[in-house]
């Protein structure tokens, strides 16, 4: 079981473009005509572009926006220029810390995070500012977490691999399904599929009774 899960992880990582792992410096970033700012209080540099103010009706998600030389993150609202398209955060040693795309201030698609040594620590999928899809967290070579999300809530299998042990729990729309309930849920799904298959096999095709003149 553990070997099959590990194979699944490596197959998922294999699908990631090789350029994601090949860390490089960002000398050509100015060619993209985007902002690049540094902060004294944080060990990061931010590269991004912006759109106009107040273009969307706010939703209950985190917005990234820019005002008076600062990048701000607020929940449910914003008051400045929304960050849009490619967003990159660099460690001060020039290696990527985070990379993804923003759609009018909200996370969209695949996002990646690395530590200061260039090692990948997280891959997550987003839709309209909410986690939606798979989120893989890599703590070290032997520890992994694979979580499934739907519209910002945990939904489906949540797999944790720690040293030699693998644990799996299930969520449905943000709520933990107890082991007994999980087994009943799987049984119910299998039964529904079986009934659907049997119904399809027993359906009698309708005869065409129209008479052509």
N, C-alpha and C positions, 0 to 999 in steps of 0.2 A: 504493500500500500504506500509506504513512505517513498520507495524508489519510483513508483509511478508518478507521485506528486512532484518529486524533484525533477523528473524528466519533463513534466508539464511546465515547471518554472523555466527550465533551460530552453524549452521550445518557445515560450513566450518571449524570453530575452533575445532569442535568435531572430525574432521578427523585428526587433528594434534596429533602425539604421545604424550602420557601423560608425557614422560620424558622431553619434551621440556619445560613444565611449572614447572617441579620439579627442581629448581635450586640447584646446588650442587657445592662443591669445587672440585678442579682438582688435587688431590693428586696423582692420578694414571696416569697422563698424560705422565710422563717420560717412562712408559712402552710401549708407542706407538713409541718410538724412533724418536721424532720430536723436533724441536726447540722450546724454550720458552724464550722470552726476555722481559725485562721491560724497560720502558723509564722514565726518570725523568721529562720530559716536559709534559707528558700526564698521565692521571689517568687510564691507561689501561695496561694490559699485553697481549702479543700476543703469540699464540701457533700455529705452522704450520710446514709443511715440504716442501722441495724444489726438483726441477728437474734440469737437466743440462741447460747450457746456449744455447741461440740461436737455439732452436729446431723447431721453427715455423716461418712461414712468418707472420709478424705483420699485424693486421687488425685494423679498426677504432673503437676500444673498449678500455676500461681501463684494464691495466695489473698490476698485483701484483707481485713484484719481490724482491729479497733479495740480498744485496751487502754490504760488509764491516760492518756487524752487524746492518744494517738498512733495514726496510721494506719500499719499495717505490711503489707509484702508478703513472703510467704515461699513457697518452692517445696515442694510435696508435703505440707505440714502447716500448722497454725495453732493458736493458743492464746489465743483471745479471742472477741469478738463478730464474727461475719461480716458484712461489708457486703452489703446486699441492696437491689435495685431501683435507682433513679436515682443516678448518681454524676457529680458535676460538679467540675471543677477550674477556678479562675479565676486569671487574671493579676492582679497588684496594681492594674492600671489598670481592673479591673472587667470586662474582656472574657474570654469563655470560652477556656480552654486545652485542655480535654478534656471530652468528654461521652459517656456510654454507660450501659448497664444491667449490674448485677451480679446473678447468681443464686447466692445463698448463697456469696458471696466470689469467684466466678469470672465472667469476662467472658462476656456473652451478647449476640448480635445485632450491630447496627451500632454502631461507635464512631467518633467524630470528634475530630480534633485541629486546633488553630489556633495561629498565632504571636501575639505580643503586639500585632500590628497588626490582628488579626482576620481574617487570610487563612487559608483552609483549607489544611492541609498533609498531612492523611492521612484516608482513610476505610478502615475495616477491618471484616471480618465475623468473628464469633466464635461458637463453639459449645462449651459446657461448659469454658470456659477455654482453648480451643485455637483458633488461627486456622483458619477453615473458610469458604472462599468466596473473594471478591476483596479484595485489599488494594491501594489506590491511594495512592501517595506522590507528593506534588507539591512539588518543590524550588523551582521558580520557574515563570515563564510558559512556558518552553521545555523544561523537564526533567520527565519523568514516569516512574514505574515502576508497572506493573500486574502484580501477582503473583497466582497462583492457589494456594490451599491446600486441603488435605483432612486433617482430624484433626491439625492442627498441622504438617503437612509440605507442602513445595512439591509441587504436583501439577498438571501441565498447562502451558500457555503462560506464560512470564515475559517481558513486553515492557518494554524500556527505550527511552525517547525522550530523546535528548540533542541539543539544538540542532536540526540538520537530519537527524540520523541515527536510525534505528530498528533495534534488534536484538531478535531473538526466540530464546529457547532454551526447551527443554522439560524438565520434571521428571516423574518417576513415583515416587510414594511416597517423596519426599525425595531421590531419586537423579537426577543429571543424565543425560539421554539424549543420547548423542553424535549428531552430525548424521546420520551414516549410519543409526544405530539409529532415530532419529526418523523418517526417511523410510521405513524398513522397517515401523515401527509404524503409520504412516498408511496405507501400502499394505495392511497386514494388516487393518486396520479396514475399509477400503473393500472389500476382497475378501470379508470376512465379511458385510458388509451386502449385497453383490451376490448372494452365495450364498443368503442368507436371503430376498431378494426373488425369486430364481429358484425357490426351493423353494415359496414361497407361490403363485407363478403356476402351477406345475405340479401342485399338489395337486388331486386329484380328490375332489369332495364325496362323502361317504358316503351311500348310498341307505338310506332307511328301509324295512326288509324286514318289519316287524311287520304282521300282518294283524289288522285290527279285526274283532271279532265282531258 
